[in-house]
């Protein structure tokens, strides 16, 4: 559900989020959300404990000036789990830094009203340089019936920490950041069936495009990060839910 984007090279230039890229992301999200409601969650082929992760090609075909949209879907089955246990884990925001370590180094619930939450997650990655992102999300829970749970998370702020060694609150000015993550929406769909819970997580992100002349260095790196993060999210969620059984 949560993404940390490391900086590979000291010489990567700053990136700028354009209004056109933001509009393209928003438009894609609207269409993707419409499609989600028709996608099945239950998949008996995963009942043996397998996990399936795949990218949606539609995102790659969007014209996003100076940026790229990625849309990844991960599905799994948690045997013996209940929707109550799943919800208890997902609502335990203070423990996200344990569930999803080492990618999440701080997690806090900022506000709560009914089925809606505001949450802070501080994301961490180290590869030559240490990159820390302060990210906040607005999250909503819905239970259409006793067998289904829907959790929708939309980023409300993503800021790159200026000097993680000195402070985790001072952020780089907008337009002077690395651009490895500008937007992140995550959508969980759960269905109780077959003696457990099927889970489907879709994460839609907006990040910088590959800088000119650096494609051979960064293209594969930028494209692999969402998949790696999805693996970590599914693994951490399943382990935390299984720990309640």
C-alpha positions as a Markdown table, in Angstrom:
| # | Residue | x | y | z |
|---|---|---|---|---|
| 1 | Unk | 0.0 | 0.0 | 0.0 |
| 2 | Unk | 2.9 | 2.5 | 0.8 |
| 3 | Unk | 5.8 | 3.4 | -1.5 |
| 4 | Unk | 9.4 | 4.6 | -0.8 |
| 5 | Unk | 11.4 | 5.9 | -3.7 |
| 6 | Unk | 15.2 | 6.0 | -3.3 |
| 7 | Unk | 17.6 | 8.3 | -5.2 |
| 8 | Unk | 20.2 | 6.3 | -7.1 |
| 9 | Unk | 22.5 | 9.0 | -8.3 |
| 10 | Unk | 23.7 | 12.3 | -6.8 |
| 11 | Unk | 23.5 | 13.9 | -10.2 |
| 12 | Unk | 19.8 | 13.3 | -10.9 |
| 13 | Unk | 18.4 | 16.7 | -11.7 |
| 14 | Unk | 15.4 | 18.3 | -10.0 |
| 15 | Unk | 12.0 | 17.5 | -11.3 |
| 16 | Unk | 8.9 | 19.7 | -11.8 |
| 17 | Unk | 5.3 | 18.6 | -11.4 |
| 18 | Unk | 3.4 | 20.3 | -14.2 |
| 19 | Unk | -0.4 | 21.1 | -14.1 |
| 20 | Unk | -0.8 | 18.9 | -17.2 |
| 21 | Unk | 0.7 | 15.9 | -15.4 |
| 22 | Unk | -1.5 | 16.5 | -12.4 |
| 23 | Unk | -4.6 | 16.7 | -14.6 |
| 24 | Unk | -3.6 | 13.5 | -16.5 |
| 25 | Unk | -3.2 | 11.7 | -13.2 |
| 26 | Unk | -6.6 | 12.9 | -11.9 |
| 27 | Unk | -8.3 | 11.9 | -15.1 |
| 28 | Unk | -6.7 | 8.4 | -15.0 |
| 29 | Unk | -7.7 | 7.9 | -11.4 |
| 30 | Unk | -11.4 | 8.7 | -12.2 |
| 31 | Unk | -11.4 | 6.1 | -14.9 |
| 32 | Unk | -9.5 | 3.5 | -12.9 |
| 33 | Unk | -11.8 | 3.9 | -9.9 |
| 34 | Unk | -14.8 | 3.3 | -12.2 |
| 35 | Unk | -13.2 | 0.0 | -13.4 |
| 36 | Unk | -12.3 | -1.2 | -9.9 |
| 37 | Unk | -15.9 | -1.8 | -8.8 |
| 38 | Unk | -16.3 | -4.4 | -11.6 |
| 39 | Unk | -13.1 | -6.3 | -10.9 |
| 40 | Unk | -13.5 | -9.5 | -8.9 |
| 41 | Unk | -11.7 | -10.0 | -5.6 |
| 42 | Unk | -12.2 | -13.7 | -5.0 |
| 43 | Unk | -9.8 | -15.8 | -7.0 |
| 44 | Unk | -9.8 | -19.5 | -6.0 |
| 45 | Unk | -6.5 | -20.0 | -7.8 |
| 46 | Unk | -4.8 | -18.1 | -4.9 |
| 47 | Unk | -6.3 | -20.2 | -2.2 |
| 48 | Unk | -3.1 | -22.1 | -1.8 |
| 49 | Unk | -1.3 | -19.0 | -0.6 |
| 50 | Unk | 0.1 | -17.7 | -3.9 |
| 51 | Unk | 0.4 | -13.9 | -4.5 |
| 52 | Unk | -0.2 | -12.3 | -7.9 |
| 53 | Unk | 1.2 | -8.9 | -8.8 |
| 54 | Unk | 0.8 | -7.2 | -12.2 |
| 55 | Unk | 1.0 | -3.8 | -13.8 |
| 56 | Unk | -1.8 | -2.3 | -15.8 |
| 57 | Unk | -0.7 | -1.4 | -19.3 |
| 58 | Unk | -3.3 | 1.4 | -19.5 |
| 59 | Unk | -1.3 | 3.6 | -17.2 |
| 60 | Unk | 1.8 | 3.4 | -19.5 |
| 61 | Unk | -0.2 | 4.7 | -22.4 |
| 62 | Unk | -1.3 | 7.9 | -20.7 |
| 63 | Unk | 0.3 | 11.2 | -22.0 |
| 64 | Unk | 1.7 | 12.6 | -18.8 |
| 65 | Unk | 4.1 | 15.5 | -19.6 |
| 66 | Unk | 7.3 | 15.3 | -17.6 |
| 67 | Unk | 5.9 | 12.5 | -15.4 |
| 68 | Unk | 4.8 | 8.9 | -15.4 |
| 69 | Unk | 1.8 | 7.1 | -14.0 |
| 70 | Unk | 2.1 | 3.5 | -12.7 |
| 71 | Unk | -0.8 | 1.3 | -11.8 |
| 72 | Unk | 0.0 | -2.0 | -10.0 |
| 73 | Unk | -2.4 | -4.6 | -8.7 |
| 74 | Unk | -1.6 | -7.2 | -6.1 |
| 75 | Unk | -4.0 | -10.0 | -5.0 |
| 76 | Unk | -3.6 | -12.7 | -2.3 |
| 77 | Unk | -5.6 | -15.0 | 0.1 |
| 78 | Unk | -5.2 | -15.0 | 3.9 |
| 79 | Unk | -6.4 | -18.4 | 5.1 |
| 80 | Unk | -8.3 | -18.4 | 8.4 |
| 81 | Unk | -8.6 | -14.6 | 8.5 |
| 82 | Unk | -11.7 | -12.6 | 9.1 |
| 83 | Unk | -12.7 | -9.1 | 7.9 |
| 84 | Unk | -12.6 | -7.9 | 11.5 |
| 85 | Unk | -9.0 | -9.0 | 11.8 |
| 86 | Unk | -8.1 | -7.3 | 8.5 |
| 87 | Unk | -9.7 | -4.1 | 9.6 |
| 88 | Unk | -8.0 | -4.2 | 13.0 |
| 89 | Unk | -4.6 | -4.4 | 11.3 |
| 90 | Unk | -5.3 | -1.7 | 8.7 |
| 91 | Unk | -6.6 | 0.7 | 11.4 |
| 92 | Unk | -3.6 | 0.2 | 13.6 |
| 93 | Unk | -1.7 | 3.1 | 12.1 |
| 94 | Unk | 0.7 | 3.5 | 14.9 |
| 95 | Unk | 2.1 | 0.0 | 14.1 |
| 96 | Unk | 2.6 | 0.6 | 10.4 |
| 97 | Unk | 6.3 | 1.3 | 11.2 |
| 98 | Unk | 6.5 | -2.3 | 12.4 |
| 99 | Unk | 4.2 | -3.9 | 9.8 |
| 100 | Unk | 5.9 | -2.3 | 6.9 |
| 101 | Unk | 9.5 | -1.8 | 8.1 |
| 102 | Unk | 12.1 | -0.8 | 6.9 |
| 103 | Unk | 10.2 | 1.2 | 4.3 |
| 104 | Unk | 8.1 | 3.0 | 6.9 |
| 105 | Unk | 10.1 | 4.5 | 9.8 |
| 106 | Unk | 7.3 | 6.6 | 11.4 |
| 107 | Unk | 3.5 | 6.3 | 11.4 |
| 108 | Unk | 0.9 | 8.3 | 13.2 |
| 109 | Unk | -2.9 | 8.7 | 13.2 |
| 110 | Unk | -3.5 | 12.4 | 12.8 |
| 111 | Unk | -7.3 | 12.4 | 12.9 |
| 112 | Unk | -10.3 | 10.1 | 13.0 |
| 113 | Unk | -14.0 | 10.6 | 12.4 |
| 114 | Unk | -16.3 | 7.6 | 12.0 |
| 115 | Unk | -14.9 | 5.5 | 9.1 |
| 116 | Unk | -12.4 | 8.2 | 7.9 |
| 117 | Unk | -8.8 | 8.7 | 9.0 |
| 118 | Unk | -5.9 | 11.1 | 8.3 |
| 119 | Unk | -2.6 | 9.4 | 8.6 |
| 120 | Unk | 1.1 | 10.3 | 8.5 |
| 121 | Unk | 3.7 | 7.8 | 7.1 |
| 122 | Unk | 7.4 | 8.7 | 6.9 |
| 123 | Unk | 8.9 | 6.6 | 4.1 |
| 124 | Unk | 12.6 | 5.7 | 4.0 |
| 125 | Unk | 15.0 | 4.4 | 1.5 |
| 126 | Unk | 18.8 | 4.4 | 1.3 |
| 127 | Unk | 20.9 | 3.8 | -1.8 |
| 128 | Unk | 24.0 | 6.0 | -1.9 |
| 129 | Unk | 21.8 | 8.8 | -0.6 |
| 130 | Unk | 19.2 | 8.6 | 2.1 |
| 131 | Unk | 15.8 | 9.6 | 0.9 |
| 132 | Unk | 13.0 | 10.3 | 3.4 |
| 133 | Unk | 9.5 | 11.3 | 2.4 |
| 134 | Unk | 6.8 | 12.8 | 4.7 |
| 135 | Unk | 3.5 | 11.6 | 3.3 |
| 136 | Unk | -0.1 | 12.0 | 4.6 |
| 137 | Unk | -3.2 | 10.3 | 3.4 |
| 138 | Unk | -7.0 | 10.5 | 3.8 |
| 139 | Unk | -8.4 | 7.1 | 4.2 |
| 140 | Unk | -12.0 | 5.8 | 4.1 |
| 141 | Unk | -13.5 | 2.5 | 5.1 |
| 142 | Unk | -16.7 | 1.0 | 3.7 |
| 143 | Unk | -18.5 | -2.3 | 4.3 |
| 144 | Unk | -21.2 | -2.8 | 1.6 |
| 145 | Unk | -22.2 | -6.0 | 3.4 |
| 146 | Unk | -20.9 | -8.5 | 5.9 |
| 147 | Unk | -18.6 | -10.2 | 3.3 |
| 148 | Unk | -16.9 | -7.2 | 1.8 |
| 149 | Unk | -14.6 | -4.4 | 3.0 |
| 150 | Unk | -13.3 | -1.5 | 0.9 |
| 151 | Unk | -10.5 | 0.8 | 1.9 |
| 152 | Unk | -9.6 | 3.9 | -0.1 |
| 153 | Unk | -6.5 | 5.9 | 0.6 |
| 154 | Unk | -5.5 | 9.1 | -1.3 |
| 155 | Unk | -2.3 | 11.1 | -0.6 |
| 156 | Unk | -2.8 | 14.6 | 0.6 |
| 157 | Unk | 0.8 | 15.6 | 1.0 |
| 158 | Unk | 4.2 | 14.2 | -0.1 |
| 159 | Unk | 7.3 | 16.2 | 0.8 |
| 160 | Unk | 10.9 | 15.2 | 0.5 |
| 161 | Unk | 12.9 | 15.7 | 3.7 |
| 162 | Unk | 15.8 | 18.2 | 3.0 |
| 163 | Unk | 18.4 | 16.7 | 5.3 |
| 164 | Unk | 17.3 | 13.4 | 7.1 |
| 165 | Unk | 20.5 | 13.4 | 9.2 |
| 166 | Unk | 19.5 | 16.7 | 10.9 |
| 167 | Unk | 15.7 | 16.9 | 10.7 |
| 168 | Unk | 12.8 | 14.9 | 9.5 |
| 169 | Unk | 10.4 | 17.8 | 9.3 |
| 170 | Unk | 12.2 | 20.3 | 7.1 |
| 171 | Unk | 11.3 | 19.6 | 3.5 |
| 172 | Unk | 12.8 | 20.5 | 0.1 |
| 173 | Unk | 10.9 | 23.3 | -1.6 |
| 174 | Unk | 8.4 | 22.2 | -4.2 |
| 175 | Unk | 10.1 | 22.2 | -7.6 |
| 176 | Unk | 13.5 | 21.4 | -6.1 |
| 177 | Unk | 12.7 | 17.8 | -5.1 |
| 178 | Unk | 13.8 | 14.6 | -6.8 |
| 179 | Unk | 10.3 | 13.8 | -8.1 |
| 180 | Unk | 10.4 | 10.1 | -7.2 |
| 181 | Unk | 6.9 | 10.3 | -5.8 |
| 182 | Unk | 4.3 | 13.1 | -6.2 |
| 183 | Unk | 1.0 | 11.3 | -5.8 |
| 184 | Unk | -0.1 | 7.9 | -4.4 |
| 185 | Unk | -3.6 | 6.4 | -4.2 |
| 186 | Unk | -4.2 | 3.0 | -2.8 |
| 187 | Unk | -7.3 | 0.9 | -3.0 |
| 188 | Unk | -8.0 | -2.3 | -1.0 |
| 189 | Unk | -10.8 | -4.7 | -1.7 |
| 190 | Unk | -11.5 | -7.6 | 0.6 |
| 191 | Unk | -13.9 | -10.5 | 0.4 |
| 192 | Unk | -14.5 | -13.1 | 3.0 |
| 193 | Unk | -14.9 | -16.5 | 1.4 |
| 194 | Unk | -13.5 | -20.1 | 1.4 |
| 195 | Unk | -12.5 | -20.0 | 5.0 |
| 196 | Unk | -10.4 | -16.8 | 4.8 |
| 197 | Unk | -10.1 | -13.4 | 3.2 |
| 198 | Unk | -9.2 | -12.6 | -0.4 |
| 199 | Unk | -7.4 | -9.2 | -0.7 |
| 200 | Unk | -6.9 | -7.1 | -3.8 |
| 201 | Unk | -4.7 | -4.0 | -3.5 |
| 202 | Unk | -4.3 | -1.5 | -6.4 |
| 203 | Unk | -1.8 | 1.4 | -6.1 |
| 204 | Unk | -1.7 | 4.2 | -8.6 |
| 205 | Unk | 1.3 | 6.5 | -8.4 |
| 206 | Unk | 2.6 | 9.6 | -10.1 |
| 207 | Unk | 6.3 | 10.3 | -10.3 |
| 208 | Unk | 8.9 | 12.0 | -12.5 |
| 209 | Unk | 9.7 | 10.8 | -16.0 |
| 210 | Unk | 13.1 | 9.5 | -16.8 |
| 211 | Unk | 15.5 | 12.5 | -17.3 |
| 212 | Unk | 16.9 | 12.9 | -20.8 |
| 213 | Unk | 20.1 | 11.0 | -21.3 |
| 214 | Unk | 19.6 | 8.9 | -18.2 |
| 215 | Unk | 17.1 | 6.4 | -19.4 |
| 216 | Unk | 19.5 | 3.5 | -19.3 |
| 217 | Unk | 20.2 | 4.2 | -15.6 |
| 218 | Unk | 16.8 | 5.1 | -14.3 |
| 219 | Unk | 14.0 | 3.5 | -16.4 |
| 220 | Unk | 14.2 | 0.0 | -15.0 |
| 221 | Unk | 14.8 | 1.4 | -11.5 |
| 222 | Unk | 11.7 | 3.6 | -11.6 |
| 223 | Unk | 9.5 | 0.8 | -13.1 |
| 224 | Unk | 10.6 | -1.8 | -10.6 |
| 225 | Unk | 10.0 | 0.2 | -7.4 |
| 226 | Unk | 6.2 | 0.0 | -7.4 |
| 227 | Unk | 6.3 | -3.8 | -7.8 |
| 228 | Unk | 8.8 | -4.2 | -4.9 |
| 229 | Unk | 6.7 | -2.0 | -2.7 |
| 230 | Unk | 3.6 | -4.0 | -3.5 |
| 231 | Unk | 5.4 | -7.2 | -2.5 |
| 232 | Unk | 6.4 | -5.6 | 0.8 |
| 233 | Unk | 2.8 | -4.3 | 1.4 |
| 234 | Unk | 1.1 | -7.7 | 0.7 |
| 235 | Unk | 3.7 | -9.5 | 2.8 |
| 236 | Unk | 3.5 | -7.2 | 5.7 |
| 237 | Unk | -0.3 | -7.1 | 5.7 |
| 238 | Unk | -0.6 | -10.9 | 5.6 |
| 239 | Unk | 1.9 | -11.4 | 8.4 |
| 240 | Unk | 0.2 | -8.8 | 10.6 |
| 241 | Unk | -3.3 | -10.3 | 10.0 |
| 242 | Unk | -2.0 | -13.9 | 10.5 |
| 243 | Unk | -0.5 | -12.8 | 13.8 |
| 244 | Unk | -4.0 | -12.1 | 15.2 |
| 245 | Unk | -5.3 | -15.6 | 14.5 |
